[in-house]
Amino acid sequence: MPQLDTSSWFITALSTAITLFIMMQLKISLHNFPQTPSIKSVKLTKSNNPWELKWTKIYSPLSLPQQ
């Protein structure tokens, strides 16, 4: 059975890794990132809920009359 020639595997793997690295660097360098991020102002709006206008009494179980 003939032996498999593996003498070129190292240079093939190395050149593939270098090519992928260069292609990724080029892809990232061509991407346009925003130079200055804009500040978004946050305004809190108060919503009028019907239960905020009414006065309700909350009874604690301990303050209820004994039955």
Chimera marker file (.cmm) of the C-alpha trace (Angstrom):
<marker_set name="trace">
<marker id="1" x="0.000" y="0.000" z="0.000" r="1" g="1" b="0" radius="0.5"/>
<marker id="2" x="1.507" y="3.372" z="-0.992" r="1" g="1" b="0" radius="0.5"/>
<marker id="3" x="2.316" y="5.984" z="1.645" r="1" g="1" b="0" radius="0.5"/>
<marker id="4" x="0.310" y="9.225" z="1.715" r="1" g="1" b="0" radius="0.5"/>
<marker id="5" x="2.504" y="12.207" z="0.923" r="1" g="1" b="0" radius="0.5"/>
<marker id="6" x="1.892" y="14.743" z="3.710" r="1" g="1" b="0" radius="0.5"/>
<marker id="7" x="4.796" y="17.042" z="2.929" r="1" g="1" b="0" radius="0.5"/>
<marker id="8" x="2.561" y="19.795" z="1.484" r="1" g="1" b="0" radius="0.5"/>
<marker id="9" x="-0.094" y="19.735" z="4.232" r="1" g="1" b="0" radius="0.5"/>
<marker id="10" x="1.671" y="22.239" z="6.496" r="1" g="1" b="0" radius="0.5"/>
<marker id="11" x="2.088" y="24.879" z="3.801" r="1" g="1" b="0" radius="0.5"/>
<marker id="12" x="-1.515" y="24.329" z="2.645" r="1" g="1" b="0" radius="0.5"/>
<marker id="13" x="-2.933" y="24.779" z="6.153" r="1" g="1" b="0" radius="0.5"/>
<marker id="14" x="-0.685" y="27.787" z="6.819" r="1" g="1" b="0" radius="0.5"/>
<marker id="15" x="-1.600" y="29.543" z="3.581" r="1" g="1" b="0" radius="0.5"/>
<marker id="16" x="-5.313" y="28.855" z="4.198" r="1" g="1" b="0" radius="0.5"/>
<marker id="17" x="-5.115" y="30.338" z="7.696" r="1" g="1" b="0" radius="0.5"/>
<marker id="18" x="-3.245" y="33.422" z="6.454" r="1" g="1" b="0" radius="0.5"/>
<marker id="19" x="-5.726" y="33.920" z="3.598" r="1" g="1" b="0" radius="0.5"/>
<marker id="20" x="-8.709" y="33.665" z="5.939" r="1" g="1" b="0" radius="0.5"/>
<marker id="21" x="-7.097" y="36.121" z="8.357" r="1" g="1" b="0" radius="0.5"/>
<marker id="22" x="-6.441" y="38.656" z="5.588" r="1" g="1" b="0" radius="0.5"/>
<marker id="23" x="-9.963" y="38.290" z="4.189" r="1" g="1" b="0" radius="0.5"/>
<marker id="24" x="-11.528" y="38.835" z="7.620" r="1" g="1" b="0" radius="0.5"/>
<marker id="25" x="-9.328" y="41.876" z="8.243" r="1" g="1" b="0" radius="0.5"/>
<marker id="26" x="-10.385" y="43.361" z="4.924" r="1" g="1" b="0" radius="0.5"/>
<marker id="27" x="-14.042" y="42.639" z="5.614" r="1" g="1" b="0" radius="0.5"/>
<marker id="28" x="-13.854" y="44.318" z="9.025" r="1" g="1" b="0" radius="0.5"/>
<marker id="29" x="-11.845" y="47.298" z="7.762" r="1" g="1" b="0" radius="0.5"/>
<marker id="30" x="-14.382" y="48.029" z="5.006" r="1" g="1" b="0" radius="0.5"/>
<marker id="31" x="-17.275" y="48.125" z="7.473" r="1" g="1" b="0" radius="0.5"/>
<marker id="32" x="-18.525" y="51.625" z="8.282" r="1" g="1" b="0" radius="0.5"/>
<marker id="33" x="-18.818" y="52.195" z="12.015" r="1" g="1" b="0" radius="0.5"/>
<marker id="34" x="-20.506" y="55.335" z="13.379" r="1" g="1" b="0" radius="0.5"/>
<marker id="35" x="-17.864" y="57.860" z="14.356" r="1" g="1" b="0" radius="0.5"/>
<marker id="36" x="-19.725" y="59.506" z="17.215" r="1" g="1" b="0" radius="0.5"/>
<marker id="37" x="-22.609" y="57.709" z="18.849" r="1" g="1" b="0" radius="0.5"/>
<marker id="38" x="-25.592" y="59.976" z="19.275" r="1" g="1" b="0" radius="0.5"/>
<marker id="39" x="-27.010" y="60.556" z="22.729" r="1" g="1" b="0" radius="0.5"/>
<marker id="40" x="-30.659" y="59.661" z="22.936" r="1" g="1" b="0" radius="0.5"/>
<marker id="41" x="-32.648" y="61.701" z="25.384" r="1" g="1" b="0" radius="0.5"/>
<marker id="42" x="-34.976" y="59.722" z="27.560" r="1" g="1" b="0" radius="0.5"/>
<marker id="43" x="-38.171" y="61.505" z="28.537" r="1" g="1" b="0" radius="0.5"/>
<marker id="44" x="-40.286" y="59.918" z="31.214" r="1" g="1" b="0" radius="0.5"/>
<marker id="45" x="-43.973" y="60.367" z="30.582" r="1" g="1" b="0" radius="0.5"/>
<marker id="46" x="-46.411" y="60.125" z="33.441" r="1" g="1" b="0" radius="0.5"/>
<marker id="47" x="-49.476" y="58.147" z="32.549" r="1" g="1" b="0" radius="0.5"/>
<marker id="48" x="-52.751" y="58.842" z="34.281" r="1" g="1" b="0" radius="0.5"/>
<marker id="49" x="-54.134" y="55.590" z="35.563" r="1" g="1" b="0" radius="0.5"/>
<marker id="50" x="-57.654" y="55.479" z="36.977" r="1" g="1" b="0" radius="0.5"/>
<marker id="51" x="-56.525" y="53.806" z="40.187" r="1" g="1" b="0" radius="0.5"/>
<marker id="52" x="-54.057" y="56.607" z="40.915" r="1" g="1" b="0" radius="0.5"/>
<marker id="53" x="-56.855" y="59.146" z="41.165" r="1" g="1" b="0" radius="0.5"/>
<marker id="54" x="-58.973" y="57.149" z="43.614" r="1" g="1" b="0" radius="0.5"/>
<marker id="55" x="-58.197" y="56.663" z="47.264" r="1" g="1" b="0" radius="0.5"/>
<marker id="56" x="-58.322" y="53.058" z="48.268" r="1" g="1" b="0" radius="0.5"/>
<marker id="57" x="-57.759" y="51.601" z="51.677" r="1" g="1" b="0" radius="0.5"/>
<marker id="58" x="-55.801" y="48.391" z="51.877" r="1" g="1" b="0" radius="0.5"/>
<marker id="59" x="-56.765" y="46.230" z="54.811" r="1" g="1" b="0" radius="0.5"/>
<marker id="60" x="-54.130" y="44.183" z="56.486" r="1" g="1" b="0" radius="0.5"/>
<marker id="61" x="-55.336" y="40.707" z="57.502" r="1" g="1" b="0" radius="0.5"/>
<marker id="62" x="-54.294" y="41.419" z="61.083" r="1" g="1" b="0" radius="0.5"/>
<marker id="63" x="-56.417" y="44.558" z="61.322" r="1" g="1" b="0" radius="0.5"/>
<marker id="64" x="-59.638" y="42.867" z="60.230" r="1" g="1" b="0" radius="0.5"/>
<marker id="65" x="-62.168" y="42.047" z="62.939" r="1" g="1" b="0" radius="0.5"/>
<marker id="66" x="-62.051" y="38.560" z="64.368" r="1" g="1" b="0" radius="0.5"/>
<marker id="67" x="-64.778" y="36.249" z="63.122" r="1" g="1" b="0" radius="0.5"/>
<link id1="1" id2="2" r="1" g="1" b="0" radius="0.2"/>
<link id1="2" id2="3" r="1" g="1" b="0" radius="0.2"/>
<link id1="3" id2="4" r="1" g="1" b="0" radius="0.2"/>
<link id1="4" id2="5" r="1" g="1" b="0" radius="0.2"/>
<link id1="5" id2="6" r="1" g="1" b="0" radius="0.2"/>
<link id1="6" id2="7" r="1" g="1" b="0" radius="0.2"/>
<link id1="7" id2="8" r="1" g="1" b="0" radius="0.2"/>
<link id1="8" id2="9" r="1" g="1" b="0" radius="0.2"/>
<link id1="9" id2="10" r="1" g="1" b="0" radius="0.2"/>
<link id1="10" id2="11" r="1" g="1" b="0" radius="0.2"/>
<link id1="11" id2="12" r="1" g="1" b="0" radius="0.2"/>
<link id1="12" id2="13" r="1" g="1" b="0" radius="0.2"/>
<link id1="13" id2="14" r="1" g="1" b="0" radius="0.2"/>
<link id1="14" id2="15" r="1" g="1" b="0" radius="0.2"/>
<link id1="15" id2="16" r="1" g="1" b="0" radius="0.2"/>
<link id1="16" id2="17" r="1" g="1" b="0" radius="0.2"/>
<link id1="17" id2="18" r="1" g="1" b="0" radius="0.2"/>
<link id1="18" id2="19" r="1" g="1" b="0" radius="0.2"/>
<link id1="19" id2="20" r="1" g="1" b="0" radius="0.2"/>
<link id1="20" id2="21" r="1" g="1" b="0" radius="0.2"/>
<link id1="21" id2="22" r="1" g="1" b="0" radius="0.2"/>
<link id1="22" id2="23" r="1" g="1" b="0" radius="0.2"/>
<link id1="23" id2="24" r="1" g="1" b="0" radius="0.2"/>
<link id1="24" id2="25" r="1" g="1" b="0" radius="0.2"/>
<link id1="25" id2="26" r="1" g="1" b="0" radius="0.2"/>
<link id1="26" id2="27" r="1" g="1" b="0" radius="0.2"/>
<link id1="27" id2="28" r="1" g="1" b="0" radius="0.2"/>
<link id1="28" id2="29" r="1" g="1" b="0" radius="0.2"/>
<link id1="29" id2="30" r="1" g="1" b="0" radius="0.2"/>
<link id1="30" id2="31" r="1" g="1" b="0" radius="0.2"/>
<link id1="31" id2="32" r="1" g="1" b="0" radius="0.2"/>
<link id1="32" id2="33" r="1" g="1" b="0" radius="0.2"/>
<link id1="33" id2="34" r="1" g="1" b="0" radius="0.2"/>
<link id1="34" id2="35" r="1" g="1" b="0" radius="0.2"/>
<link id1="35" id2="36" r="1" g="1" b="0" radius="0.2"/>
<link id1="36" id2="37" r="1" g="1" b="0" radius="0.2"/>
<link id1="37" id2="38" r="1" g="1" b="0" radius="0.2"/>
<link id1="38" id2="39" r="1" g="1" b="0" radius="0.2"/>
<link id1="39" id2="40" r="1" g="1" b="0" radius="0.2"/>
<link id1="40" id2="41" r="1" g="1" b="0" radius="0.2"/>
<link id1="41" id2="42" r="1" g="1" b="0" radius="0.2"/>
<link id1="42" id2="43" r="1" g="1" b="0" radius="0.2"/>
<link id1="43" id2="44" r="1" g="1" b="0" radius="0.2"/>
<link id1="44" id2="45" r="1" g="1" b="0" radius="0.2"/>
<link id1="45" id2="46" r="1" g="1" b="0" radius="0.2"/>
<link id1="46" id2="47" r="1" g="1" b="0" radius="0.2"/>
<link id1="47" id2="48" r="1" g="1" b="0" radius="0.2"/>
<link id1="48" id2="49" r="1" g="1" b="0" radius="0.2"/>
<link id1="49" id2="50" r="1" g="1" b="0" radius="0.2"/>
<link id1="50" id2="51" r="1" g="1" b="0" radius="0.2"/>
<link id1="51" id2="52" r="1" g="1" b="0" radius="0.2"/>
<link id1="52" id2="53" r="1" g="1" b="0" radius="0.2"/>
<link id1="53" id2="54" r="1" g="1" b="0" radius="0.2"/>
<link id1="54" id2="55" r="1" g="1" b="0" radius="0.2"/>
<link id1="55" id2="56" r="1" g="1" b="0" radius="0.2"/>
<link id1="56" id2="57" r="1" g="1" b="0" radius="0.2"/>
<link id1="57" id2="58" r="1" g="1" b="0" radius="0.2"/>
<link id1="58" id2="59" r="1" g="1" b="0" radius="0.2"/>
<link id1="59" id2="60" r="1" g="1" b="0" radius="0.2"/>
<link id1="60" id2="61" r="1" g="1" b="0" radius="0.2"/>
<link id1="61" id2="62" r="1" g="1" b="0" radius="0.2"/>
<link id1="62" id2="63" r="1" g="1" b="0" radius="0.2"/>
<link id1="63" id2="64" r="1" g="1" b="0" radius="0.2"/>
<link id1="64" id2="65" r="1" g="1" b="0" radius="0.2"/>
<link id1="65" id2="66" r="1" g="1" b="0" radius="0.2"/>
<link id1="66" id2="67" r="1" g="1" b="0" radius="0.2"/>
</marker_set>
